[in-house]
Every structure is written in C-alpha cells, then in structure tokens.
Amino acid sequence: MRVLIAEDDFVTRKSLERLMQQYGECDEATTGKEAVDCFRMAWEEKKPYDLILLDIMMPDLDGQDALQQIRDYERSRGIVGFGETKVIMVSALDDPRNVVRAFYSGGASSYLVKPIREQKLYEELEKLGFNLKSI
C-alpha cells in the first residue's frame, strides 16, 4: 500500500505515519498544495497512492480544495468511482458542514475526527476495502 499523509501538525503527522508505516510506504505533505503536487507526481511516476490521509485545515490550500483538485485530476484521466484514490479527511472539526462538503462536494471516502484513534482508523480502512491482515 502506498500512503500520502497530508497534515501540517508535526505530532499528528508522525502519529499517522507510525500507524500506517507497517502497511506500506508513507510519504508526507505539510500543505494542501504540496499534497496535490505529491499526488500528481505519483501518477506521473506510475506509482499512484492507494490512500491519502488529508487534513482539512492546512496552509496554502485547505484540504477541501486539495481534495477537489485531486478529484479533478482523476476525472481528467478518466478515473472515477471505484478507481479513485481512497481519501480519508482528517480534522479537528466535527461540524456537519465540513463533513457534508467533504463527502458530497469533494468526494471523500471517509472522515475522521482528531485525535485519531488507532482502532477507528483501522476500522475505516477495512470499510474502504483495505485488508490489513494480508498486508
């Protein structure tokens, strides 16, 4: 599994990396723009990400707008539905407006509220079709 962790908070970013590194290669981005750039570069290298953990509140470009650019890029390449990269939005904001925007406007696969609990993250990954036991 190839994972992009897009999170500007150092502690949260390292915590997510610790949780995910046993399942595959993890890259990091600290801004929304950097996340989009990493995503595009991965496609150009023909090594796309299987999963993106994307913080909503980040500098340069927030996670909502970064997700929109990621989905636009996928659509421009004819990638829709099941073929899209799984994106879990990560946020300290547990308000319905952000959740609705992430799912219905942005096309998020899932939404988790910080602090991220290990068991909850793994449950979400299983729901998204990642078989963590075989990785």
Secondary structure by P-SEA (a helix, b strand, c coil): cbbbbbcccaaaaaaaaaacccccbbbbbccaaaaaaaaaaaaaacccccccccccccccccaaaaaaaaaaaaaaaccccccccbbbbbcccccaaaaaaacccccccccccccccaaaaaaaaaaaccccccc
